Amino acid sequence: MNETRDLIIGIDFGKEYSQICYYDRKAEEPRSLPVKVGSSQFEMPTCLCLRPDRKTYCAGLEAEYFAREKGGFLAGNLYEISAQNGPVAVGGEKKEAWELLAHYLHEMLKLTGIAEVEKNIRSLSIAMDSLNAVQVENLQRACRELGIPEERTILLDYEESFYYYVMTQKIETWNRSVGWYSFEQQKVSFRRMSMNSGTRPVLVHLEEPVTTTLSAKVEERDAEFYTFFVADQPNMKRETIERFLSFMADESCELGCVRTEENLGNPVWFSKKYKRELLSLTKDQGGKKILKKHIENARFFQVLEETELCDIDYPKEMQAMLAKRGKSS
């Protein structure tokens, strides 16, 4: 770990696993800390164990080991415990939820390898899937127990964390369509981030999630649809591509492409239904052959400017386009 004082620490407090990272000022980026020195394992089980001597606690992998092999008393649902307002029984003892959280956070902070790390923390951010008033109170109390006052503690849910991340990127990232994908086993959820620039301050929020279930077979999971692009349309706008892909996905289209008033163009969208036909194409046959064959099943996305579909095949065509724009080659 490259930092030793004025530490900026982030903890992702998850339902099953948690992670810790710190901000590396020299690299100007966050770095995750492994749960074992020299390993590439960064996820720490969100659990706590009261050792058999009933005097000390351990957390994560060590907690699982002591509970399994040494007869320790496991508190394996810390995420749920964080939302409790009363005492919790562990090994016959009753502890407040904030006390157990303080033990767990202390064990996580020890992964930094810095003695008395709590005294060297400038800011501690803890992110969770969701936060209610009880969780806020328990976490703040736990941090105070560790000597980290509220003014150096930031508590936020995943949505707010996502806003902060997106809005600190380059403007060309967040002034376009931005989406949040959440993966949980076979389930995938998508939420679009929308901004109301007509208000002051600008209001940002995530729309209601759209959820789908992926196939359990990996080879099928990665082949729900195919999109064919060409590289000779320099006028094609990124916004058009993003809106086209969003339209086809949101409408669960099985086939489609972009178009002008008179012509069909690229990119072209194919669902996995057409995989065999795509693989049967030979030589210079294009996907448009399949599109036209099943035109009754196709959906179309109209581009705003016809020039977006103009293709460039020769240098002189590029020179003519640049000259038209008032530029030289």
N, C-alpha and C positions, 0 to 999 in steps of 0.2 A: 504494500500500500504506500503510495507516494506522498500522502498527506498525513500530518500528525497533529495539527492544531487548527482552530477555526474550521472544524470539519462541517461539511454539508452532507448530511446523510439522508438517504431515502429508503423506506421500508415498504414493500408491497405485502400487506397483511392479508393472506388468502385464506379461503375456507379449508383447504387441505394442505397447501404448501405456501411458504412465504419466502421472500428474497430481500437481500439488503445490498445497497450500492452506495458509493460515495462519489462526490464530484472531484475529478482530477483537474486541478487548475492548469497544470502544465499542458495536458493534452486537450483541455477545454471540452471535456466530455465525461459523462458518468461511467463508472466502472463497477461491475458486479463483483461481489466477494464470494468465493467458494465456501462451502460448508466444511470442507477439509482442505488444508493447505496443499497446494500443488495439484488439486483435482479440478475437474471441469464440471463438478456438480454444484449448482448454484441454488437449488431449491431445498429449503429446510422445512421438514414437516411441521405444521402448525399445531404442535402438541407439547405438553409439559408433563414431567414425571416427578413425583415425590419419591425420593430414594427410600429404600427399606429402613434406614436409620431415622426417617421422619424429620430430618433436620435440614436437608438441602434439596434443591430442585435441579433438574437438568432438562434440556429442551431438544427438540428435533430428533435427529438420528439416535443420539445418546438416550433420549427419553424412551424411544421405541425399544432400544436394546435393554435398558434397565427394567422396563415393564415386562418384556418378554422373557428375559433370562434371569433376572435377579429379584423378581417379586416386587418391583416398584409399583406405585399407584399412578396410573395414567389418567391425565386430563386431556383427552384426545379431541375435544371439540371447543378449542379456545375461541374460535370465531363466534360460535353460538354463545359461549360464556361471556364474551365481550358485550353482549346485548342484555345481560341479566342485571337486575337491580338489587339482588339480595345475595346472601352468602352461598358459596358453592362447596359441596362436600368432596374432599380429596383424601383418600386413605383414612377416613374416619375423622379428619380435621375439617373445620369450616373456615373457608377463606373468602374474602370479598373478591369480586371479579377483578377489580383494579389491582389487587395484590398479585394475583396470578399473571395478569398482563405485564406487570412490572418485572416479574421473574423472567418471563419469556423475552421481553424486549432487552433486558440486561444480557441474557445469553446471546441474543442476536448481535448486540453491539460488541460483544467480546470477540466476534469474528474479525473485527478490525485489527486485532492484535495490539491495541494501544492500551496501556495501563490507565485506569481512571478515565476512560474514553468519554464518559458523560460530561466531565469538566471541560473537555476540549471541543464540544459540539457547538457550532455557531447556529445551525438550523437542522431540525429533524422533521422530515415530512413522512407521514404515514398515510398510505392510500389503501382504500378498501372498496369492495364491490358496491357497498352502500353504507350510509351512516345515519344513525338516529341519535336523538338527544342522549340516551343512556350510554351508547357507545362513545360519544364525544366526552361525556363526563368521566367514564371509566378510563379512557385513554389519557385524558389530561391528568387525572389523579395518578395514574401509573407513571407518567413522565415526571410529575412533581416529586414522586417518591424516589425517582432516580436522580433528582437534582436538576432536571431540565424544565425551566419555567415555561409558562404558556406562551410568552412572547417569542420563544425560540422553538415553538412547536407548531407545525402546520398539519391539520387533519383534513383530508379531502377524499371524496369518492372517485371512482374511476372516470365518471363523466367529466368532473372538474379537472382531473389530471389530464384527460385527453384534450380539453380546451387549452390548457396551459401549454401543452406540447405543441399543438398545431399552431397556435397564435404566436409562438416564438420562432417559427420557421420563416423562411423567406416568403415575402408577400406573394410571389407567384405560386406558392403552394396553397395558402389558405384563401386566396381570393377566387379560387376555382372550386369545383366540386370536391368535397372531402368526405370520406366515409370511414366508418369504424367497423371492422370485422371482429367478431368474437367467436372463438372456437371452443367448444366444450364436447369432447368425445366426437360423436358423429354429427352433432348439431352445430350449425353455423348461423350466426345472426349478423345482419347488416343494418347499420343506422347511418343515415345521411346527416351531416352537420349543416345546418342552415343559419344564415346570418341576416338579420333585419337591419340593413344600413339606413333605414329611414328613421331610426330612433337614436337618441343620444343619451347615454352611451349606446353603442351598437349591441343589440341583444343576440346572443348566440345560444343555440340549443340543438340537441340531438333529436331527430324525429323518431317516431315509434319504430321498433325493430321489425325487420322482415326476416323470417327464419325459415331455413330449409334443413333437411336431413341428408347427409351424404351417404353414399353407399359404403358398406363395411369393407368392400373389396377395393384395395388401393388402386388397381388398374382401372376400375370403373370410376372411382372418386375423382380422378384427374381428367376425366374425359366426358364431362356432362355436355360440353359444347366446344365447338372449334370456330375460330374467327380467322379469316384469310385477309391479310393486308398486302398491299404492294408498296414498294419503296420509291416509286417514280411519280408521286403526287406531292410535290413540295408545297403546294398551297393548302393542303389538308390541315385544318386547325386542330390543335389538341382538344379544344372544347368540343368540337364536333365528334371526335372519336369517343370522348368520355360520355357525352350525352347519348350517342348511338349505343354504346355498350350498356349503359344504364337502362335505356329504353328496352332493349332486347331482353335483358335479364329480368327487369321488373315485370315485364309482360309475359315472361316464360315462353318466348317465341321459339319455335322449332326451326325457323328458316327466315332469312331476311337480308336486306342490304340497305345502303344509303342510295339516294336517288335525287335527281333534279326533276323538274316538271316533265321532261321528255325522256330522260335516260336513267338506266340503272348503273350503279358504280360500286367501287370498293371502298371500305371493307364489306365482306360478306359473312354472314353468321349461319352456322350449321349446328343443330343439336346432334347428340350422339346417334339419333335415329338414322342419320345419313352417313355414318362412319363407313359402312361397307361400300357405298357408292363412291365416296371420296377416295377410298383405297383402290377402287377399280379404274380410276382415271389413268389414262396412258399418255405418254409423250407430252405434247403441249396443250392437252385438254385442260380447261379451267373449271373452277367450281361453278361458274355461271351456267354450265351445261345442266348441272343438277338443279340449280335455282329455277331455271326456265322450265325444267321438266315437272317441277312441283310448285309452279308459280301460285297455285290456288292456296297453298299453305304458307305463303310468304307474307311477312310484314315489312313495311318500308319506313325509312327515316329520311326525311327531306332535309338536305343541306340548305343553308341560308344563301350561299353564294355558289353559282355554277362553276366558278374557276377552281373551287376546291377539288373537283374531279378531273381537272386537266392533267394529263400525264406527260412527262418529259422523257423522250427516248434518245434524243441526239443533242450534242453540244449547242448546235445552232438554235434549237428550240429553247434551251435554257437562256442563251444570250438574248433571244427575242423577248422572253418573259422579263428578264432583268431590265432590258431597255424600256419596256413598257412601264415598268415601275419607276423609271427615271434613274436607274443605276447602271453602272458599267460592269462588265464581266472582268 
